Structure formats: C-alpha cells, structure tokens
Amino acid sequence: MNKIVTSGKTIEEAVKQGLAKLGATEDQVTIKVLEQPSKGFLGLIGVKEAKVELALSTDTSSTLPIGNRSEEMLVSRLKNEGDDERDPYEEAASFIRDVSVNMGLQVEVDIVHKKDNTVLNISGNDLGLLIGRRGQTLDALQYLTNIIANRYSDSFIRIILDAENFRERRRKTLEDLAERLAGRVIRTRKEVALEPMSPQERKVIHSKLQDHSEVKTYSKGEEPNRRVVITLKQSK
C-alpha cells in the first residue's frame, strides 16, 4: 500500500502526521482532503477533525538526486505483476543493492525489525556517496525503497534506511545545533531561522526544545523550503 489516511485538528496537522508516517515531504505525495475540520457548536457539539489521504507519488524525476537509472529500476519493479508473494523487505534490500551497484558500490544490507518500523542498515566502503550531503541521497533512496516495499505488502509498512549509523549521528548534530542556537536566541533576544530541513529533521529540533524554559519553536514556509524558527517565549 502506498496510501495512508490521517486525522488532525487542522488539515495542516493531519498532513504533517501523514508525512511523518510515510517518511516523505509534501512534494513527494498527492494529498486528498476527505473531511474538513469543524469546531462545532461552542466547540463542544459536532466537533470534527480534518481527515486527509496521502498517496506516495511514483513521479520522482524532479526531487530525487540518485540518478535516472535508479528511477528506471523502480518503474521496472513496479510494473512486474504476479510477484505479490515476494517478501517486501527482501525486495527492498535487493533494490538497495541494485542501486548501489549502479553507483559503483558494493554493499551489504542488514534487515532489523523494530516495533514501529524496520531498519535496513547498509554497510560497505565509500558510503558517503550513498548518504549524500546531509543525508539527502539516503533520504531519496529511502523514499524509493518504501514504494518498492509497499508494492509487495498488504498493509502499510515503514522502512528506515541507515548507513554507518548516519541517522543517530545526524540526530545528535541537530540536537547540539538546537541547543547552541537556543543559547544565541537567549543572549541576543532575537529569533533565529534555521536552514530548510526535511520534516524528520525539523521534528528533531522541535522535540529537543519543546520543554525548554525560555525558547519555543515553530515552522514556517512551504516545502521544500520549510524551516524551523527558534524564538523567545513570551514573559508571563
């Protein structure tokens, strides 16, 4: 399955939840509003949440930086019929190996099942090429891999790609950045806007500072240029 339905107090909130579950950005999905939110009478009677349907798009030509050959392999796999009995995780791992070979890399893929998702750990030499600048290539490959895996699954599954423990290292880097910039905001009394980030990376910043006593965060802008802003909390 390449679709997911989510709900929220607003359409934006519902979309954000869906994007987080899919591990995608707005330009990688088609969004359909199923139900508009309603505050009801006095905010008590007839309250309805927004409901949206997000569908992963297979048109990746304008957003994915891992080459036309990778897209061709994706389309070829999606066109295969009668293969629904294949294991989705093995198909995902096979796709990663095929893409890596196309990039001149020899890799191993270890499948680790967790409670909420499955992690495919990639090991090998020269994985910097596969990771890309700030993980952009790895994120693009993760997006394609989820499409492949869900092609062979009766229910939605979420796959996280990791290489050389990049995800944990990147999370720590972002948390350190959040603390450092929060300190700057407190010293200068001026808000700071970070560079555009993916929904997953923005979530790391928000989570790190959500309980901060002096600053708060919010996101502004449209994908793919949406960014986190750190600002002072209003004095009571």
C-alpha positions as CSV (number, residue, x, y, z in Angstrom):
1,M,0.0,0.0,0.0
2,N,1.2,3.5,-0.9
3,K,-1.6,5.4,0.7
4,I,-2.4,6.4,4.3
5,V,-5.3,8.3,5.9
6,T,-4.6,10.5,8.9
7,S,-6.6,13.0,11.0
8,G,-5.9,16.2,12.9
9,K,-7.4,19.3,14.3
10,T,-6.5,21.1,11.1
11,I,-5.7,19.9,7.6
12,E,-2.1,21.0,8.0
13,E,-1.8,18.9,11.2
14,A,-3.3,15.9,9.5
15,V,-0.9,16.3,6.6
16,K,2.1,16.6,8.9
17,Q,1.2,13.4,10.7
18,G,0.8,11.6,7.4
19,L,4.1,12.8,6.1
20,A,5.9,11.8,9.3
21,K,4.5,8.2,8.9
22,L,5.4,8.0,5.3
23,G,8.8,9.5,5.8
24,A,8.1,11.8,2.8
25,T,7.8,15.5,2.0
26,E,4.8,17.3,0.5
27,D,6.3,17.3,-2.9
28,Q,6.6,13.5,-2.9
29,V,2.9,12.8,-2.2
30,T,-0.6,13.5,-3.5
31,I,-2.9,14.9,-0.9
32,K,-6.7,14.5,-0.9
33,V,-8.9,16.2,1.7
34,L,-11.5,13.7,2.8
35,E,-13.1,15.7,5.6
36,Q,-12.9,19.4,6.5
37,P,-12.5,20.2,10.2
38,S,-15.4,21.6,12.2
39,K,-15.3,23.4,15.5
40,G,-18.9,22.5,16.2
41,F,-21.3,24.4,18.4
42,L,-19.4,26.3,21.2
43,G,-16.5,24.0,20.5
44,L,-18.4,21.1,22.2
45,I,-21.1,19.6,19.9
46,G,-20.4,18.4,16.4
47,V,-16.6,18.8,16.6
48,K,-14.9,17.1,13.7
49,E,-11.3,16.6,12.9
50,A,-9.8,17.1,9.4
51,K,-9.1,13.8,7.6
52,V,-6.7,13.6,4.6
53,E,-5.4,10.8,2.4
54,L,-1.8,10.9,1.3
55,A,-0.5,8.8,-1.6
56,L,3.1,8.3,-2.4
57,S,3.9,9.6,-5.9
58,T,6.0,7.5,-8.3
59,D,7.0,10.6,-10.2
60,T,10.3,11.2,-8.6
61,S,12.2,12.9,-11.5
62,S,12.2,16.4,-10.0
63,T,13.0,15.5,-6.4
64,L,15.4,12.6,-6.1
65,P,19.1,13.1,-6.6
66,I,20.2,9.5,-7.2
67,G,20.0,9.3,-10.9
68,N,17.8,8.2,-13.8
69,R,18.9,4.6,-13.6
70,S,17.5,4.3,-10.1
71,E,14.2,5.6,-11.3
72,E,14.2,3.1,-14.2
73,M,14.8,0.3,-11.8
74,L,11.9,1.5,-9.6
75,V,9.5,1.7,-12.5
76,S,10.6,-1.8,-13.8
77,R,9.9,-3.3,-10.4
78,L,6.5,-1.6,-10.0
79,K,5.4,-2.9,-13.4
80,N,6.1,-6.5,-12.5
81,E,2.8,-8.3,-11.9
82,G,2.2,-11.7,-10.2
83,D,5.0,-11.1,-7.7
84,D,2.9,-10.2,-4.7
85,E,4.1,-13.2,-2.7
86,R,7.6,-11.8,-2.5
87,D,8.9,-10.6,0.8
88,P,8.7,-6.8,0.9
89,Y,11.8,-6.4,3.0
90,E,13.9,-8.7,0.8
91,E,12.7,-6.8,-2.3
92,A,13.6,-3.5,-0.6
93,A,17.1,-4.8,0.3
94,S,17.5,-6.1,-3.3
95,F,16.6,-2.8,-4.7
96,I,19.2,-1.0,-2.5
97,R,21.9,-3.4,-3.6
98,D,20.9,-2.9,-7.3
99,V,21.0,0.9,-6.9
100,S,24.4,0.7,-5.1
101,V,25.9,-1.4,-7.9
102,N,24.7,1.2,-10.4
103,M,26.6,3.8,-8.3
104,G,29.7,1.7,-8.3
105,L,29.3,0.5,-4.8
106,Q,29.3,-3.0,-3.2
107,V,27.2,-3.0,-0.1
108,E,25.6,-5.4,2.4
109,V,22.1,-4.8,3.7
110,D,21.1,-6.0,7.2
111,I,17.3,-6.1,7.9
112,V,16.4,-5.2,11.5
113,H,12.7,-5.4,12.5
114,K,11.6,-3.0,15.3
115,K,8.3,-2.2,17.0
116,D,7.2,0.6,14.8
117,N,9.3,0.2,11.7
118,T,12.1,-1.8,10.0
119,V,15.6,-0.5,9.6
120,L,17.8,-1.5,6.7
121,N,21.4,-1.0,7.8
122,I,23.7,-0.5,4.8
123,S,27.4,-1.4,5.2
124,G,30.3,-1.2,2.8
125,N,33.0,1.2,1.6
126,D,32.6,4.8,0.4
127,L,29.1,5.1,1.7
128,G,29.4,8.9,1.7
129,L,28.2,8.8,-1.9
130,L,25.2,6.8,-0.8
131,I,24.5,9.2,2.1
132,G,24.9,12.4,0.2
133,R,25.0,16.0,1.5
134,R,23.3,16.0,4.9
135,G,21.7,12.6,4.1
136,Q,19.7,13.9,1.0
137,T,20.7,10.9,-1.2
138,L,19.9,8.5,1.6
139,D,16.5,10.1,2.2
140,A,15.7,9.9,-1.6
141,L,16.7,6.2,-1.6
142,Q,14.6,5.6,1.5
143,Y,11.6,7.2,-0.3
144,L,12.0,4.9,-3.3
145,T,12.6,1.9,-1.1
146,N,9.3,2.4,0.8
147,I,7.5,2.5,-2.5
148,I,9.1,-0.8,-3.5
149,A,8.4,-2.5,-0.2
150,N,4.7,-1.4,0.0
151,R,4.2,-2.7,-3.5
152,Y,4.6,-6.2,-2.0
153,S,2.8,-5.7,1.3
154,D,-0.9,-6.0,2.1
155,S,-0.6,-3.4,4.8
156,F,1.4,-0.2,5.1
157,I,5.0,-0.7,6.3
158,R,7.6,1.9,7.0
159,I,11.3,1.3,6.3
160,I,14.2,3.5,7.6
161,L,17.5,3.4,5.8
162,D,20.7,3.9,7.7
163,A,24.3,3.8,6.7
164,E,27.4,4.0,9.0
165,N,25.0,5.0,11.9
166,F,24.3,8.2,10.0
167,R,20.8,8.7,11.4
168,E,22.0,8.7,15.0
169,R,24.9,10.9,14.2
170,R,22.7,13.4,12.3
171,R,20.2,13.4,15.2
172,K,23.0,14.3,17.7
173,T,24.3,17.0,15.4
174,L,20.8,18.6,15.1
175,E,20.2,18.4,18.9
176,D,23.5,20.1,19.5
177,L,22.6,22.7,16.9
178,A,19.2,23.3,18.6
179,E,20.9,23.9,22.0
180,R,23.5,26.2,20.6
181,L,21.0,28.3,18.7
182,A,18.7,28.4,21.6
183,G,21.5,29.9,23.6
184,R,22.1,32.5,20.9
185,V,18.4,33.5,21.0
186,I,18.5,34.0,24.7
187,R,21.7,36.1,24.5
188,T,20.7,38.3,21.6
189,R,16.9,38.4,22.3
190,K,16.4,37.8,18.6
191,E,14.7,34.8,16.9
192,V,16.8,32.5,14.6
193,A,15.6,30.8,11.5
194,L,17.4,27.6,10.6
195,E,18.1,26.4,7.0
196,P,15.3,24.4,5.3
197,M,15.0,20.9,6.6
198,S,13.0,17.7,6.0
199,P,10.0,17.0,8.2
200,Q,12.0,14.4,10.1
201,E,14.9,16.8,10.8
202,R,12.5,19.6,11.8
203,K,10.9,17.2,14.3
204,V,14.3,16.6,16.0
205,I,14.7,20.3,16.6
206,H,11.1,20.7,17.8
207,S,11.4,17.7,20.2
208,K,14.8,18.9,21.6
209,L,13.4,22.3,22.6
210,Q,9.8,21.5,23.3
211,D,10.4,21.6,27.1
212,H,12.9,24.5,27.1
213,S,12.1,27.1,29.7
214,E,13.0,30.2,27.7
215,V,12.6,29.4,24.0
216,K,10.0,27.8,21.7
217,T,10.0,26.7,18.1
218,Y,7.6,26.8,15.1
219,S,7.9,26.0,11.4
220,K,7.3,28.4,8.5
221,G,7.4,28.3,4.7
222,E,6.4,25.7,2.2
223,E,8.1,22.5,1.2
224,P,10.8,22.0,0.2
225,N,11.9,25.3,1.8
226,R,10.1,24.9,5.2
227,R,12.3,25.7,8.1
228,V,12.3,25.9,11.9
229,V,12.3,29.2,13.8
230,I,13.6,29.4,17.4
231,T,12.2,32.4,19.3
232,L,11.8,33.6,22.9
233,K,8.8,32.6,24.9
234,Q,6.6,35.5,25.9
235,S,7.1,36.6,29.5
236,K,4.1,35.9,31.8
